[in-house]
């Protein structure tokens, strides 16, 4: 696989965030996060651009859409991970992004990361 891909995880529920990070790390990716606020995720993104981002739609300090738009503008594939919005609702706003509903089985998350990595 060559260089390890870097995956940024933004999730404000601690158990979900750490579980997600474990899943991503066990699949062989480098993990940044979990970040529970847009501000900390944005800071990490600006310091070192990730290859892929997994973003909860609602973080501790607001809706993640502006961050997602900035990431996509810089060609970072985004996977939305939400318990509040359906994947269809997210797809309407972000047709190029993937969207998964919580709770998401680890295998489905890894599958989404692999699809995003193919585009990265």
Phi and psi in degrees as GROMACS dihedral restraints (atoms count N, CA, C in turn):
[ dihedral_restraints ]
;  ai    aj    ak    al  type     phi  dphi    fc
    3     4     5     6     1    74.5    20    10
    4     5     6     7     1  -135.1    20    10
    6     7     8     9     1   -68.4    20    10
    7     8     9    10     1   139.0    20    10
    9    10    11    12     1   -67.4    20    10
   10    11    12    13     1   134.7    20    10
   12    13    14    15     1   -77.7    20    10
   13    14    15    16     1   144.9    20    10
   15    16    17    18     1  -100.7    20    10
   16    17    18    19     1   124.3    20    10
   18    19    20    21     1  -115.4    20    10
   19    20    21    22     1   121.1    20    10
   21    22    23    24     1   -89.6    20    10
   22    23    24    25     1   131.2    20    10
   24    25    26    27     1  -116.6    20    10
   25    26    27    28     1   121.8    20    10
   27    28    29    30     1  -118.2    20    10
   28    29    30    31     1   112.0    20    10
   30    31    32    33     1  -153.4    20    10
   31    32    33    34     1   127.5    20    10
   33    34    35    36     1   -95.0    20    10
   34    35    36    37     1    -3.4    20    10
   36    37    38    39     1   -95.1    20    10
   37    38    39    40     1   111.9    20    10
   39    40    41    42     1   -52.8    20    10
   40    41    42    43     1   -46.1    20    10
   42    43    44    45     1   -63.5    20    10
   43    44    45    46     1   -45.0    20    10
   45    46    47    48     1   -63.6    20    10
   46    47    48    49     1   -44.1    20    10
   48    49    50    51     1   -60.1    20    10
   49    50    51    52     1   -48.5    20    10
   51    52    53    54     1   -69.0    20    10
   52    53    54    55     1   -37.0    20    10
   54    55    56    57     1   -62.3    20    10
   55    56    57    58     1   -44.1    20    10
   57    58    59    60     1   -62.1    20    10
   58    59    60    61     1   -44.4    20    10
   60    61    62    63     1   -62.4    20    10
   61    62    63    64     1   -40.9    20    10
   63    64    65    66     1   -61.2    20    10
   64    65    66    67     1   -45.7    20    10
   66    67    68    69     1   -58.6    20    10
   67    68    69    70     1   -46.3    20    10
   69    70    71    72     1   -65.1    20    10
   70    71    72    73     1   -44.3    20    10
   72    73    74    75     1   -65.7    20    10
   73    74    75    76     1   -41.7    20    10
   75    76    77    78     1   -63.8    20    10
   76    77    78    79     1   -24.9    20    10
   78    79    80    81     1   -83.6    20    10
   79    80    81    82     1    -0.4    20    10
   81    82    83    84     1    97.2    20    10
   82    83    84    85     1    15.1    20    10
   84    85    86    87     1  -102.2    20    10
   85    86    87    88     1   155.0    20    10
   87    88    89    90     1   -81.9    20    10
   88    89    90    91     1   138.1    20    10
   90    91    92    93     1  -113.7    20    10
   91    92    93    94     1   134.9    20    10
   93    94    95    96     1  -111.3    20    10
   94    95    96    97     1   120.0    20    10
   96    97    98    99     1   120.8    20    10
   97    98    99   100     1  -167.4    20    10
   99   100   101   102     1   -80.3    20    10
  100   101   102   103     1   141.0    20    10
  102   103   104   105     1  -100.7    20    10
  103   104   105   106     1   130.9    20    10
  105   106   107   108     1   -99.3    20    10
  106   107   108   109     1    -0.7    20    10
  108   109   110   111     1  -136.7    20    10
  109   110   111   112     1   151.7    20    10
  111   112   113   114     1   -60.2    20    10
  112   113   114   115     1   -41.4    20    10
  114   115   116   117     1   -59.3    20    10
  115   116   117   118     1   -43.5    20    10
  117   118   119   120     1   -72.8    20    10
  118   119   120   121     1   -35.5    20    10
  120   121   122   123     1   -66.2    20    10
  121   122   123   124     1   -40.6    20    10
  123   124   125   126     1   -63.3    20    10
  124   125   126   127     1   -42.1    20    10
  126   127   128   129     1   -60.8    20    10
  127   128   129   130     1   -45.3    20    10
  129   130   131   132     1   -63.4    20    10
  130   131   132   133     1   -43.2    20    10
  132   133   134   135     1   -59.9    20    10
  133   134   135   136     1   -41.5    20    10
  135   136   137   138     1   -71.3    20    10
  136   137   138   139     1   -33.1    20    10
  138   139   140   141     1   -72.2    20    10
  139   140   141   142     1   -43.8    20    10
  141   142   143   144     1  -149.9    20    10
  142   143   144   145     1   104.8    20    10
  144   145   146   147     1   -61.9    20    10
  145   146   147   148     1   124.6    20    10
  147   148   149   150     1   -76.5    20    10
  148   149   150   151     1   166.3    20    10
  150   151   152   153     1   -84.1    20    10
  151   152   153   154     1   -30.3    20    10
  153   154   155   156     1  -146.4    20    10
  154   155   156   157     1   149.2    20    10
  156   157   158   159     1  -128.2    20    10
  157   158   159   160     1   136.1    20    10
  159   160   161   162     1  -110.9    20    10
  160   161   162   163     1   115.7    20    10
  162   163   164   165     1  -122.1    20    10
  163   164   165   166     1   126.4    20    10
  165   166   167   168     1   -71.8    20    10
  166   167   168   169     1   140.6    20    10
  168   169   170   171     1   -66.3    20    10
  169   170   171   172     1   -40.9    20    10
  171   172   173   174     1  -110.8    20    10
  172   173   174   175     1   114.2    20    10
  174   175   176   177     1  -106.3    20    10
  175   176   177   178     1   179.4    20    10
  177   178   179   180     1   -57.2    20    10
  178   179   180   181     1   -30.4    20    10
  180   181   182   183     1  -115.4    20    10
  181   182   183   184     1    23.2    20    10
  183   184   185   186     1   134.7    20    10
  184   185   186   187     1  -169.1    20    10
  186   187   188   189     1   -82.9    20    10
  187   188   189   190     1   138.4    20    10
  189   190   191   192     1   -84.5    20    10
  190   191   192   193     1    -0.8    20    10
  192   193   194   195     1   -54.8    20    10
  193   194   195   196     1   -44.3    20    10
  195   196   197   198     1   -59.8    20    10
  196   197   198   199     1   -39.1    20    10
  198   199   200   201     1   -65.3    20    10
  199   200   201   202     1   -44.1    20    10
  201   202   203   204     1   -60.1    20    10
  202   203   204   205     1   -42.9    20    10
  204   205   206   207     1   -62.1    20    10
  205   206   207   208     1   -41.2    20    10
  207   208   209   210     1   -65.8    20    10
  208   209   210   211     1   -42.7    20    10
  210   211   212   213     1   -62.2    20    10
  211   212   213   214     1   -45.9    20    10
  213   214   215   216     1   -65.1    20    10
  214   215   216   217     1   -33.3    20    10
  216   217   218   219     1   -63.4    20    10
  217   218   219   220     1   -25.1    20    10
  219   220   221   222     1  -103.6    20    10
  220   221   222   223     1    22.3    20    10
  222   223   224   225     1    61.8    20    10
  223   224   225   226     1    33.0    20    10
  225   226   227   228     1   -95.7    20    10
  226   227   228   229     1   116.6    20    10
  228   229   230   231     1   -63.3    20    10
  229   230   231   232     1   136.2    20    10
  231   232   233   234     1  -114.4    20    10
  232   233   234   235     1   134.9    20    10
  234   235   236   237     1  -114.5    20    10
  235   236   237   238     1   114.0    20    10
  237   238   239   240     1   -82.4    20    10
  238   239   240   241     1   141.9    20    10
  240   241   242   243     1  -134.5    20    10
  241   242   243   244     1   102.7    20    10
  243   244   245   246     1  -136.5    20    10
  244   245   246   247     1   144.2    20    10
  246   247   248   249     1   -97.9    20    10
  247   248   249   250     1   -10.4    20    10
  249   250   251   252     1  -101.1    20    10
  250   251   252   253     1   -38.3    20    10
  252   253   254   255     1  -106.6    20    10
  253   254   255   256     1   145.4    20    10
  255   256   257   258     1   -78.1    20    10
  256   257   258   259     1   154.9    20    10
  258   259   260   261     1   -54.5    20    10
  259   260   261   262     1   -33.9    20    10
  261   262   263   264     1   -64.3    20    10
  262   263   264   265     1   -40.4    20    10
  264   265   266   267     1   -64.0    20    10
  265   266   267   268     1   -41.3    20    10
  267   268   269   270     1   -67.0    20    10
  268   269   270   271     1   -41.4    20    10
  270   271   272   273     1   -62.3    20    10
  271   272   273   274     1   -31.4    20    10
  273   274   275   276     1   -61.7    20    10
  274   275   276   277     1   -42.5    20    10
  276   277   278   279     1   -82.0    20    10
  277   278   279   280     1   -37.1    20    10
  279   280   281   282     1  -127.7    20    10
  280   281   282   283     1    78.4    20    10
  282   283   284   285     1   -62.3    20    10
  283   284   285   286     1   -24.1    20    10
  285   286   287   288     1   -86.3    20    10
  286   287   288   289     1   -10.9    20    10
  288   289   290   291     1   -92.0    20    10
  289   290   291   292     1   158.7    20    10
  291   292   293   294     1   -92.7    20    10
  292   293   294   295     1   153.4    20    10
  294   295   296   297     1  -139.2    20    10
  295   296   297   298     1   132.3    20    10
  297   298   299   300     1  -124.1    20    10
  298   299   300   301     1   144.5    20    10
  300   301   302   303     1   -90.0    20    10
  301   302   303   304     1   145.9    20    10
  303   304   305   306     1   -86.4    20    10
  304   305   306   307     1   147.1    20    10
  306   307   308   309     1   -74.9    20    10
  307   308   309   310     1   142.9    20    10
  309   310   311   312     1  -110.2    20    10
  310   311   312   313     1   126.1    20    10
  312   313   314   315     1   -60.6    20    10
  313   314   315   316     1   140.7    20    10
  315   316   317   318     1   -51.4    20    10
  316   317   318   319     1   -40.9    20    10
  318   319   320   321     1   -62.6    20    10
  319   320   321   322     1   -36.9    20    10
  321   322   323   324     1   -68.3    20    10
  322   323   324   325     1   -38.9    20    10
  324   325   326   327     1   -64.0    20    10
  325   326   327   328     1   -46.4    20    10
  327   328   329   330     1   -61.2    20    10
  328   329   330   331     1   -41.3    20    10
  330   331   332   333     1   -58.5    20    10
  331   332   333   334     1   -44.4    20    10
  333   334   335   336     1   -64.9    20    10
  334   335   336   337     1   -40.1    20    10
  336   337   338   339     1   -64.2    20    10
  337   338   339   340     1   -41.7    20    10
  339   340   341   342     1   -64.5    20    10
  340   341   342   343     1   -38.6    20    10
  342   343   344   345     1   -64.5    20    10
  343   344   345   346     1   -41.6    20    10
  345   346   347   348     1   -66.3    20    10
  346   347   348   349     1   -38.2    20    10
  348   349   350   351     1   -64.5    20    10
  349   350   351   352     1   -32.8    20    10
  351   352   353   354     1   -64.5    20    10
  352   353   354   355     1   -27.7    20    10
  354   355   356   357     1   -89.9    20    10
  355   356   357   358     1   -21.1    20    10
